Every structure is written in structure tokens, then in C-alpha cells.
Amino acid sequence: MSEAMLLSYDPVQHLLPPPTSHAAPATIALAPPLLTGGSTLAAALAKRKSVREFAPTPLSLQQLSDLLWAANGINRPETGGRTAPSAHGLNEIDIYVALPEGAYEYEPVPHRLRLKHAVDARNLTGYQDFVGKAPLDLVYVVNHARADQMPEAVRETFAGVAAGAISQNVSLYCASAGLGCVVRGWLNQRLLAEALSLNEDEVPVLAQTVGHAAAVR
């Protein structure tokens, strides 16, 4: 990664990601997304909020499938169109999923997760006290190589718009499905890049914690 794109502070040593406790599968096949049920759009908008206290209960594979499809999955197979907009169809934002069993990249085609590194990277996705306690964290990574034909002056703006659209899709899905989530921009970019096995053209820009909201005390 370019040093110009990294945060200037040194990482805290206790945040180094632990190895997973068991062998992580190389790929995780996701079921087709369920396209019926859930709240209306108006109801989801009314319920949308940031949640910062999570239960450790993992999402089901169906919930994980629906979540990732809503985030930036294929909704027009004939053209490869996505659920989230991207200027000129660059799709420069990749979604990484930090799970207890490993760090995975979401592949919209064929709608699956591919293992990048067998570490639990959840605690690298932020510095808030709830980070690492929820069952998963999504990390939005801009791939600058896909945008190298765009004027440099607008690349960051377009990438920010794309990441924001994806995070809002996730927020609305969570509101509809009864899950909690929160978007965060305070990342340990240096260690995240290592944990996710990113190259110099790939930079984490946002994270989003997802899970079941903890019971109100």
C-alpha cells in the first residue's frame, strides 16, 4: 500500500489478529438470495439506525447470503448490474467479510466468499469498544486499479459515493431483517491491509459491523 494513503499512527500491538481456532474453508458457497419477505422500503427507512451493542449469535448462511447480495450483488444477470450504483460501472469497491473463521472476499459472481487469510481480523476494523464482539464486520476496499482511466480529481469522490451506497444498502437490509449495524470510518488501515492480503492498489475506506442487536438491559 502507498504510505500516503495510510493512517499516521502506529498500530496497538494487542490488536494484532489472532489465528483462527479451526481450519477455514477456502470458499463458502452462498445460497440464492431471498427476494421476497422483509419490510417495505418505507418501513426499513423508518427503522434504520446505528447499533453499537451486539449479541455474539452468528448470522445464518441465508442471512449472510441476503446481506451480501443486498450490499452489492448481481440484480441484473443479463448485464451484470449490481444492487449498488458505481460511476461508469467500474465497481471499484470490493467487500471483505471478517468472520471468526477467517477474512474472506465477497465474489458477486458466483455469489460466494473466497478465503484471503485465515485470521480473525474483526478487531482491526475499528477502535470502538464493540469492535470484534459482533459476529462479522464488512470492510469496503477501493481498488484504484479499476479506476485508473478516470480523472484523478474525481476518483476519491466516486469511490466514496460507491462505498456509501453499499453501506446504505446494508443498513436498509439490516433494518428490514431485524439485524443491527453501524458504519465506521476509523480503521487500522495498515494492519487491515495485511490481514486482508491487499495489494498496493487496494485501500480499506469504510467498515460496517453487522449482527444481532444485544438485548436492551
N, C-alpha and C positions, 0 to 999 in steps of 0.2 A: 504494500500500500504506500501511496505517496505520503511523506511526512507532513506535507502541507494540509492534508485532509484529516489528520489525527488530532485528538484532544491533547493538550499540552501537559496534563498532569500524569504522574506515574501511577500505574495500577496498584491497588492494595493487594498484598500477597495472599490474604485469605480468600480472595475472590477467584483464585485460580480454579478452573473447573475440575471437579473430581472425575475419575474414570467411572464408567457405568458399572453397576453391580452384576450384570449378566450380559451375555453376547447380544449385540444389537443386530436385528435383521438388516441385510443390505438394502432391501426395498420393503415398503409397506404398501400393498395394494389397497386402494380406496374404493368403496362401493359407489355405484352411481348416486349422485345427489338426489335427495327427495325434493321434488319441485312442487309439492302440494302441502297444505297444512301451514301452521305457523300463524303469526299475526298479520293483519293488514299493514300496509306501509304506514298509514296514519297512526295505528296503534303502536308500531315499533318506534316511530319517531317520538311518540308521547312517552315511551318507556326508556328511551336511550339515556344513559347516564354513565359516569365513570365509577367503577367499583375498585376498591383497594384492599378488601379483605376477602380471602378466598379459602374455600374448603379444599382439602387435598384430593378429593374424589376425581379420578381421571375422566376425561370425556370418552364416550363410546366411539368406536370406529365410525359409526354412521354420523355422529355429531362432528367428528373431525373431518370427514368427507364433505359434509354440508358446509362447514365453516370455510374450508379452503376453496371450495367451488364458489361460494358467495364472495370470498375475498377477491379472487382474480382468475376464476375458472373459465372454461370454454362454454359460452352460451349460444354460439352460432357455429356449429361444427362445419358447416359448408364453407365458411370463410376464416375460421379460426378466431373469430371475435371473442373478446373477453367480457366479463361482468363489470370490469373497471375500465374507464377510458385511459388512453395513452396517446399523446400527440404523435401523429403520423404512424400510429400503430407500432411504435418502437418497442413497447413492452419492456422498458428498461429497468423495471422494478422486479426483482426476484424475491420470493417469500421463503424464508428459512424457518424451520419449526424446531425449537429447543424443547426436547422431551427428556424425561429421566433416563431413558434408554439410549439417547444419542441426539446429535444435531443432524437434521435432515433438510434437504431442499425439496420444495414442492414442485413437481413437474405437471403443469396443466394437461399436457399430453404425455403419457396416457392416464392422467389423474392418479398420481401415486407420489409417495415420498421416497427419496433416494438418500441413503446414508452418506454424510460428508465426514463425520468424525464421531467416534464412539466415546463422547464425553457428555456429561450433564452440564450444558452451558447456560442453564436458566439464570444462574446468579450473575452472569456477565451482562445481562440485558438491561441493567439499571442499578441504581444505588439506593432506591427506596427500600424500606424495611420489609415490604411484602414480596419483593423480588425473590424468586426461587421457591416460593411457597405454593404458588399456583401450579396446576398440572402441566401447563405449557406456556411458552412465550413465542410469539411470532416476531421475526426480525425482517424488516424491509430493507433490502440491499439494492442500491443503484448500480447497474452495470454500465459504466461510462463507455465501454467499447461499442455498445449498441447505439449510442447517441453521437458518435464521432463525426457524423455528417451534418449535425445540427450546429447552428451558430453557437459559439461558446457562451455568448452572453445570455442565452435563454436555457441552456441545458439544466442548470440547477433549478430554475423555476419550473420547467416541465417535469422534472423528476419529483419535485416537491408536490406538485399537483397530483401526479400519478400515485405517489405514496399516500397522500391524504385521501384520495378517492378509495383506495383499497382499505384503508383503516376505517373509513366510514361504512363501507360495505360490511366489514367485520362487526362494527358496533351495531348496525341495524340487524344483522343476523342474530347476534347475541341477545339483543332486546326481544326479538321475536321468539327465540328458542329458550328463553328463561335463563340465560347464562350472563355472567358478568365479564367486563373487560375494561381496560384503561390503556390509552395511548401514551407513550413516553418518548421523550427525545434526549434524555440524559443517559447516554450509553458509554460503556467502556469499549470504544471502537477498536482500540489496539488488540485487546485480548479477544474480543468477539471475532475479529478478522482471522485470528489464529485458530480459534475454536471451530469456526465455520469453514476453515480451509479456503479462504478467499484469496483471489489474486490481486495484483496492484490496481486493476481497473474496477474492482468491486468494493463499495464502501457502505457500511451499515448507516442508515439515516434515521430510522424510527424503530421502535419496538412496541408490541401490544401484548399485554398479559391477558390471558383468557382462562376462564374456569367457572366453577360453580361458586356463586357468592356465599360467603360464610353466613351462618345463621346469626340473626341480629340478637345480641345479648340483652 
